[in-house]
Amino acid sequence: MADLTTNYMGLTLHNPIIIGSSGLTSSLNEIHELEKNGAGAIVLKSLFEEQIMLETQHKLEEAAKNDFIYDAYSETLDYIDVHIRDKQLSGYLEHIREIKASVMIPVIASINCITSHEWTYFAHRIEEAGADALELNVFVMPFNFNDPCDRNMKTTVDILQKVKRKVHIPVAVKISPYFSNLGNVLIQLAGAGADAMVLFNRFAGPDIDIEKLEVSVANRFSAPSDLTNTLRWIAVASSRIKTPLAASTGVHHWQDVVKLLLTGAQVTQITSAVYLNGPEIIHQILDNIHHWMDKKGFNYIDQFRGKLSQNKTDNPEVYERLQFMKYFSEIR
Ligand SMILES: Cc1cc2nc3c(=O)[nH]c(=O)nc-3n(C[C@H](O)[C@H](O)[C@H](O)COP(=O)(O)O)c2cc1C
């Protein structure tokens, strides 16, 4: 049987299927199910900077209202602020310790942050708790129209550099596709020492309820049609950047995993597919990949990884063409 063993940021995975950061990795029972069904590694639900900051602020306001704090600018405030943050964090750290004590697969912690201020502190504690690696989910959407084009890139690189100075475990950066020059972002992150890059994070979009005349949240889960953008960028980036790439968004079927490996992904992350089909889908995907590799005569993944990346395929322009005039003009 084909060997699916994969190295990801120095971690040895039984296979290239990583469960993406989400509520799927919030409970120990569910994590055991993911491991039992063959997950190569898991990314824990993110610790959100915003959530911690809001919680801290809320509790401080409550305390101030109840006269527990006499002077809003006193040292007491600093102490309480740090204490509340510590409590939030201690739950997450305990979760890491518990998981590490009961699973064999690599455990990647995740921090969702929008500034570089709190990161280093969290990252260091997460390393101490025993996480095998850290994924930085940098969540800056370009909604401020007055920001210069490279503002988000600078923030992302700044965060990575600060975290890398604090921890020794490998650090991956999970980014969105919303940059004015994505390729340059990847080059900058590689230069700043990213051990891997996760392409891409996916955000829930808005929808409109035309009966209630209300705005609502759409598409919590990805669809198979989301894969093509991931495929494009993995194929293009893997041809030009040495840093390992984790493909994320739109991976729903075993064929998607094979396609992403062929375009040069080191690993693939799946989230929506597990929500929609249960953890058994991991097992099914792996069985089918084994079957496909046996049929094709591949004994291990490196025999075909990147075979169809942009620089290896006979048809590299397909990855860059956006309009396909020839094909569109054929449609009547
Ligand atoms: C319910 C849900 C919760 C998620 N929570 C997080 C999170 O805490 N941190 C994060 O980095 N990504 C989070 N994600 C994004 C996923 O990790 C993943 O990047 C995204 O869903 C695209 O992958 P998919 O197409 O396999 O679903 C979440 C996704 C879903 C559906």
The ligand as an ORCA input file, in Angstrom:
! r2SCAN-3c Opt
* xyz 0 1
  C     -17.614     26.834     11.691
  C     -16.244     27.290     11.277
  C     -15.371     27.827     12.244
  C     -14.099     28.273     11.877
  N     -13.279     28.779     12.825
  C     -12.002     29.159     12.470
  C     -11.073     29.621     13.443
  O     -11.357     29.706     14.634
  N      -9.835     29.961     13.014
  C      -9.437     29.861     11.701
  O      -8.282     30.146     11.383
  N     -10.303     29.429     10.762
  C     -11.563     29.080     11.121
  N     -12.425     28.614     10.159
  C     -11.963     28.560      8.758
  C     -11.474     27.148      8.424
  O     -10.348     26.782      9.189
  C     -11.097     27.051      6.934
  O      -9.998     27.893      6.666
  C     -12.246     27.449      6.008
  O     -13.467     26.889      6.437
  C     -11.960     26.984      4.573
  O     -11.757     25.585      4.522
  P     -12.910     24.565      4.019
  O     -13.247     24.938      2.633
  O     -12.286     23.214      4.141
  O     -14.062     24.749      4.951
  C     -13.695     28.176     10.520
  C     -14.566     27.622      9.573
  C     -15.819     27.172      9.931
  C     -16.723     26.593      8.889
*
